[in-house]
Amino acid sequence: MADPRAPMPPLRVLLSEGGSTSAREAITVLGLAGHHVEICDPSPRCLGRFSRFVAKYHRCPGLGRDPAGYLRFIEGLLAQEEFDVLLPIHEQGLLFAKVAPRLQGLTALALPSFEAYRTAISKAGFSRLLDELQLPQPSTRLVTSAEQVRAEARAPCVIKTAIGTASRGVWLVRDADQLEDALRELAAIDGFADEVLLQEFIEGAIEHAQAVFAHGELLAMHAARRIAEGAGGGAAIKQSVRRDGVWADLARIGRALEWHGALSVDYILPSDDASPRYIDCNPRLVEPMGAKLAGLDLLELLLKVSLGQHPPAAAESQAGMRTHLAMQALLGCARDGGSRGDLFRECGDLLRRRGRYAESREELTPVRSDWLSAVPLTLTAALLLLAPSLAGPLAAKGWGDHLLDAGAVRRIDGEEIG
C-alpha cells in the first residue's frame, strides 16, 4: 500500500468542468505538481482552456441542460481513456454520487453518499442540518409562496432559492421595492417549485472555509476572510485566517454527513461577537489556490483520498496570506461604478502590487507560471476599459451550462439520468 505521507506521483486527472474559477485554480495547482490534466466543458472558450497545464480539452454536453447526456459523455470518456482520478471540481459531484458504483469501476473518485451530497447542496437541507447540530446560522424561515414572503419578510433580509450556485438565487432586500423585484425574479425562474429561504440579514465580515474529509474525518481546512468583493458575489481579495472554532464545527458537520471528499462553508462573523453564523455550504473545494499559496495543498489530499488512502491530518495553512483574483477585482471595480480612469488605476495597482495589492499574490491568472492565463485577463481588462458597463455580462459568462440549476437537480433526483 502507498505511504499516505509520501509525495504524490504524477497522475492522469480528469476535471469535471473547466469554466469556473475553482476549476481554473485547480488546474494551476495540479499542473505545478506535475499531474497530467484534462478538462471537460460545454464551452470551447471556457476559462480553463487558457492554461499551459491543460493537456487536452473535451467538449461535452452541458450538465445544466442535459445531465443524462453529460453523464454518458463522462462514462464514455472514462471507458476509452485511462484516468487515475475523476475530480468533481464543481457540483457535477451530485450526478456522480447518484451513480458512484458505475464510475468507481472506471476510475478513482472521492464522494459521500448521494443523500449526504443532496443535503449539502441544498440551502434548505443545510439549514436543517445546522439546526439538528445546534450550530449557529442567521434566523431562517423556509417559505413556499410569494404571499408568505410578503407576510413574513422584515427588511433588511436575504432571500435564497434552495438550489443556487456561483452566488445565483440570492437577493439582499432592504426595502419594499427590492422585495417586489426579488419576487418577480423568483417567479421568472419558478423559484417556489422548491422551498425558499427567508433569512435575517447580519452585518459582519464574510469568511470561507474549505476542507477535505476521509469517511467523516476532517483532514485539513483552510479559512480566508473576504477583503474585497468581485462581480457576481465572489471574492476579489482574500486573507487567510485561523479559525479553531470553525474547524470544530466543520468536523461535526463532516461526521454527521459521513462526508468523503471536499466540502466548503461560508459564514459571517458578526461585528458584535466572534461566533460564526453559517450561511452556505458547497460540496467541493472553492478556489483552492489560496490554500496552496498559504502552504496547504488541499488538492493533494483530495487526490490521496480519491485513491483510497487515508492520509494523516495536515498542518494548518499560514494565517495572514493575502491573495487576489485580478479578473474579479477589475469586474468588481467596473460593477461598482468605476470609470475608465478608476479601471486604469486599478490595473496599475495590480501590475505594480501597490495599494491593497501590496504583498498580495495572484490566485486565478498566474501569468508568470502560466503565460496563457494572460489571455482572458487582458481581454477582460480591455473590454472593461472600452465599456465598464460590460462588467455584468462578463461576470454572467461564468454561469454557464457546466453548472447545476434547480431543473437539473430535479431531473437527477427523479433518476432521469440514463
Rosetta blueprint (number, residue, H / E / L):
1 M L
2 A L
3 D L
4 P L
5 R L
6 A L
7 P L
8 M L
9 P L
10 P L
11 L L
12 R E
13 V E
14 L E
15 L E
16 S L
17 E L
18 G L
19 G L
20 S L
21 T H
22 S H
23 A H
24 R H
25 E H
26 A H
27 I H
28 T H
29 V H
30 L H
31 G H
32 L H
33 A L
34 G L
35 H L
36 H E
37 V E
38 E E
39 I E
40 C E
41 D E
42 P L
43 S L
44 P L
45 R L
46 C L
47 L H
48 G H
49 R H
50 F L
51 S L
52 R L
53 F L
54 V E
55 A E
56 K E
57 Y E
58 H E
59 R E
60 C L
61 P L
62 G L
63 L L
64 G L
65 R L
66 D L
67 P H
68 A H
69 G H
70 Y H
71 L H
72 R H
73 F H
74 I H
75 E H
76 G H
77 L H
78 L H
79 A H
80 Q H
81 E L
82 E L
83 F L
84 D L
85 V E
86 L E
87 L E
88 P L
89 I L
90 H L
91 E L
92 Q L
93 G H
94 L H
95 L H
96 F H
97 A H
98 K H
99 V L
100 A H
101 P H
102 R H
103 L H
104 Q H
105 G L
106 L L
107 T L
108 A E
109 L L
110 A L
111 L L
112 P L
113 S L
114 F H
115 E H
116 A H
117 Y H
118 R H
119 T H
120 A H
121 I H
122 S L
123 K H
124 A H
125 G H
126 F H
127 S H
128 R H
129 L H
130 L H
131 D H
132 E H
133 L H
134 Q L
135 L L
136 P L
137 Q L
138 P L
139 S L
140 T E
141 R E
142 L E
143 V E
144 T L
145 S L
146 A H
147 E H
148 Q H
149 V H
150 R H
151 A H
152 E H
153 A L
154 R L
155 A L
156 P L
157 C E
158 V E
159 I E
160 K E
161 T E
162 A L
163 I L
164 G L
165 T L
166 A L
167 S L
168 R L
169 G L
170 V E
171 W E
172 L E
173 V E
174 R L
175 D L
176 A H
177 D H
178 Q H
179 L H
180 E H
181 D H
182 A H
183 L H
184 R H
185 E H
186 L H
187 A H
188 A H
189 I L
190 D L
191 G H
192 F H
193 A H
194 D L
195 E L
196 V E
197 L E
198 L E
199 Q E
200 E E
201 F L
202 I L
203 E L
204 G E
205 A E
206 I E
207 E E
208 H E
209 A E
210 Q E
211 A E
212 V E
213 F E
214 A E
215 H L
216 G L
217 E E
218 L E
219 L E
220 A E
221 M E
222 H E
223 A E
224 A E
225 R E
226 R E
227 I E
228 A E
229 E E
230 G L
231 A H
232 G H
233 G H
234 G L
235 A E
236 A E
237 I E
238 K E
239 Q E
240 S E
241 V E
242 R L
243 R L
244 D H
245 G H
246 V H
247 W H
248 A H
249 D H
250 L H
251 A H
252 R H
253 I H
254 G H
255 R H
256 A H
257 L H
258 E L
259 W L
260 H L
261 G E
262 A E
263 L E
264 S E
265 V E
266 D E
267 Y E
268 I E
269 L E
270 P E
271 S L
272 D L
273 D L
274 A L
275 S L
276 P L
277 R E
278 Y E
279 I E
280 D E
281 C E
282 N E
283 P L
284 R L
285 L L
286 V L
287 E L
288 P L
289 M H
290 G H
291 A H
292 K H
293 L H
294 A L
295 G L
296 L L
297 D L
298 L H
299 L H
300 E H
301 L H
302 L H
303 L H
304 K H
305 V H
306 S H
307 L L
308 G L
309 Q L
310 H L
311 P L
312 P L
313 A L
314 A L
315 A L
316 E L
317 S L
318 Q L
319 A L
320 G L
321 M L
322 R E
323 T E
324 H E
325 L L
326 A H
327 M H
328 Q H
329 A H
330 L H
331 L H
332 G H
333 C H
334 A H
335 R H
336 D L
337 G L
338 G L
339 S L
340 R H
341 G H
342 D H
343 L H
344 F H
345 R H
346 E H
347 C H
348 G H
349 D H
350 L H
351 L H
352 R H
353 R L
354 R L
355 G H
356 R H
357 Y H
358 A L
359 E L
360 S E
361 R E
362 E E
363 E L
364 L L
365 T L
366 P L
367 V L
368 R L
369 S L
370 D L
371 W H
372 L H
373 S H
374 A H
375 V H
376 P H
377 L H
378 T H
379 L H
380 T H
381 A H
382 A H
383 L H
384 L H
385 L H
386 L H
387 A L
388 P H
389 S H
390 L H
391 A H
392 G H
393 P H
394 L H
395 A H
396 A H
397 K L
398 G L
399 W L
400 G L
401 D L
402 H L
403 L L
404 L L
405 D L
406 A H
407 G H
408 A H
409 V H
410 R H
411 R H
412 I H
413 D H
414 G L
415 E L
416 E L
417 I L
418 G L
